[in-house]
Amino acid sequence: MASAEPAPGRTPALPEVFGHVDARQALAAAARDGRLPRSLLLRGPRGVGKQRLAHWTAQLLLCADPGPSGPCEACRECRLVRRIEHPGVHWTIPLEKPKSRGSAERNEEALEDARIRWIEEARTRPWRASHQEGMRALHLGTIRNLRRRILRGGSGAGPRVFIVSDAEELVVQEASQEAANALLKVLEEPPEDVWIILTSSQPGRLLDTIRSRCTALHLSPLPLDETARILREEVGVDDDEALRAARLSGGAPGVALGFVEGWSDADGMGPLEALRRDSFHLLRASLSDGDGARFRKAVDYPAFGGRGLLDLLAFLELWLRDLAAVMAGNPDRVRNTDALEWLERQGRSGRLHPAGPSRSLVALEDARTRAQGNVNPQLLVLGLLRQLNRTLVVPSGPALPDAD
Ligand SMILES: [Zn+2]
């Protein structure tokens, strides 16, 4: 933890805040009047900048010289928050379950070590692609650590801000009720000078009791051209790639990064681009005449860990929406523009039910709900693909163009 004066010239770990002007105005006005809610929920699609805005809100509370529209960005406090080094800002994120399965205390220590390593890593990367990284959750041990830090009290040196990212990950685990109760107690009555900021891209999955104790602020996607500009100017992505990624992300810069070639991961493909392509093969298998393609696709996945499928199924939804768009005569709404021709060929084939893509979204939603529980991904995928086939394809119609 940096206690020395930060050097003004050092690169901040967090980029500036882009967009969300209304939300920032509302937060700045509330902070100025001393009525910023003590338990806040920032909700909105993944990758729109919720973590950054949570830290910006922490800056608002800690800044030595805040202006009418926000923190000064120049004082020591602002610089420390931007570098994720401020001792008054505590960031809790979902983590993978620690390998050591010793006592509760040992698990809590392992989770705290993992949290610190995650933050050290975040400090070195101002821009990170937002995507599900393995089987992460807010484990009971993490929440106990958080609660202990909140209750321990500060140094009396000013506000303390506790940011809890992806708060919906609290509910999909064993002992979740105990973890939820531990969090509820502090949300209900935060100690003096404590602010708690939860973020969630799936607020519907939050426990009602948690949601009802927070003041919610919704963040909308950014305009696509603004998203593309951020990728170009902040990250150095070239024009075409920036526009393509912005469009696929629907206006979420953090998600857009996941589509950029060469941005992360060893094989050069962004982590979300790999998922997008994989989900395209799911769609193709669901349209295939024979069940063999569906079976072969299903066994591509592991036999356990259904939650690993959530991102994949989200992309499958995007493909089904694109198919629905071309079949309704709205090709301009297609997000997977690189496959527009293929989508239009399927739409024209006369082999698909006109309302099939829309109806299939119900089956998909059901699969996504089940993926959050303890299911076998192979069985889930096989069942879903068969269901989609029945919903999408007219039996014994003309052959589909290259659906296999
Ligand atoms: Zn400041």
Boltz pocket constraint, residues with backbone or C-beta under 6 A from the ligand:
constraints:
  - pocket:
      binder: B
      contacts: [[A, 59], [A, 62], [A, 63], [A, 64], [A, 65], [A, 66], [A, 71], [A, 72], [A, 73], [A, 74], [A, 75], [A, 76], [A, 77], [A, 78], [A, 79]]
      max_distance: 6.0
